[in-house]
Amino acid sequence: MSALIIGVCALTSYIVWQAIGTTLQQIILGTLAVGFVWNCVVPVFTVIAILTVIFGISYLLDRW
């Protein structure tokens, strides 16, 4: 009987730790994804936007 209780406790503990592990993995992966977007994608779009504004202004000044 005690082996059954220990087995159930071990299984429950294993399931809980697996759930916590996957949650931590998701948090870490989510953080990495946000970091990638923030450090790689946002600066690229910012540079494109700045260049577009600069070329747009110079084009308008040339036309004027």
C-alpha positions as a Markdown table, in Angstrom:
| # | Residue | x | y | z |
|---|---|---|---|---|
| 1 | Met | 0.0 | 0.0 | 0.0 |
| 2 | Ser | 2.8 | 2.4 | 0.9 |
| 3 | Ala | 4.5 | 1.7 | -2.4 |
| 4 | Leu | 1.3 | 2.7 | -4.2 |
| 5 | Ile | 1.1 | 6.0 | -2.3 |
| 6 | Ile | 4.8 | 6.6 | -3.0 |
| 7 | Gly | 4.3 | 5.8 | -6.6 |
| 8 | Val | 1.3 | 8.2 | -6.9 |
| 9 | Cys | 3.3 | 10.9 | -5.1 |
| 10 | Ala | 6.2 | 10.4 | -7.4 |
| 11 | Leu | 4.0 | 10.5 | -10.5 |
| 12 | Thr | 2.2 | 13.6 | -9.3 |
| 13 | Ser | 5.6 | 15.3 | -8.5 |
| 14 | Tyr | 6.9 | 14.3 | -11.9 |
| 15 | Ile | 3.9 | 15.7 | -13.7 |
| 16 | Val | 4.0 | 18.9 | -11.7 |
| 17 | Trp | 7.7 | 19.3 | -12.3 |
| 18 | Gln | 7.2 | 18.6 | -16.0 |
| 19 | Ala | 4.5 | 21.3 | -16.1 |
| 20 | Ile | 6.8 | 23.8 | -14.3 |
| 21 | Gly | 9.6 | 22.9 | -16.6 |
| 22 | Thr | 7.6 | 23.5 | -19.8 |
| 23 | Thr | 6.2 | 26.7 | -18.3 |
| 24 | Leu | 9.8 | 27.8 | -17.6 |
| 25 | Gln | 10.8 | 26.8 | -21.1 |
| 26 | Gln | 8.0 | 28.8 | -22.6 |
| 27 | Ile | 8.9 | 31.8 | -20.5 |
| 28 | Ile | 12.6 | 31.6 | -21.5 |
| 29 | Leu | 11.7 | 31.0 | -25.2 |
| 30 | Gly | 9.2 | 33.9 | -25.0 |
| 31 | Thr | 11.8 | 36.2 | -23.5 |
| 32 | Leu | 14.3 | 35.2 | -26.2 |
| 33 | Ala | 11.8 | 35.8 | -28.9 |
| 34 | Val | 10.9 | 39.2 | -27.5 |
| 35 | Gly | 14.6 | 40.0 | -27.2 |
| 36 | Phe | 15.2 | 38.9 | -30.8 |
| 37 | Val | 12.3 | 41.1 | -32.0 |
| 38 | Trp | 13.4 | 44.0 | -29.9 |
| 39 | Asn | 17.1 | 43.8 | -30.7 |
| 40 | Cys | 16.9 | 42.7 | -34.4 |
| 41 | Val | 13.5 | 43.5 | -36.0 |
| 42 | Val | 12.7 | 46.8 | -34.4 |
| 43 | Pro | 16.1 | 48.5 | -35.3 |
| 44 | Val | 15.8 | 47.3 | -38.9 |
| 45 | Phe | 12.4 | 48.8 | -39.2 |
| 46 | Thr | 13.6 | 52.0 | -37.5 |
| 47 | Val | 16.5 | 52.3 | -40.0 |
| 48 | Ile | 14.2 | 51.7 | -42.9 |
| 49 | Ala | 11.8 | 54.3 | -41.5 |
| 50 | Ile | 14.6 | 56.9 | -41.0 |
| 51 | Leu | 16.0 | 56.3 | -44.5 |
| 52 | Thr | 12.5 | 56.6 | -46.0 |
| 53 | Val | 12.0 | 59.9 | -44.2 |
| 54 | Ile | 15.4 | 61.2 | -45.3 |
| 55 | Phe | 14.9 | 60.2 | -48.9 |
| 56 | Gly | 11.3 | 61.6 | -48.8 |
| 57 | Ile | 12.5 | 65.0 | -47.6 |
| 58 | Ser | 15.3 | 65.2 | -50.0 |
| 59 | Tyr | 13.0 | 64.2 | -52.9 |
| 60 | Leu | 10.5 | 66.9 | -51.8 |
| 61 | Leu | 13.2 | 69.5 | -51.5 |
| 62 | Asp | 14.5 | 68.6 | -55.0 |
| 63 | Arg | 11.0 | 68.9 | -56.5 |
| 64 | Trp | 10.6 | 72.3 | -54.7 |
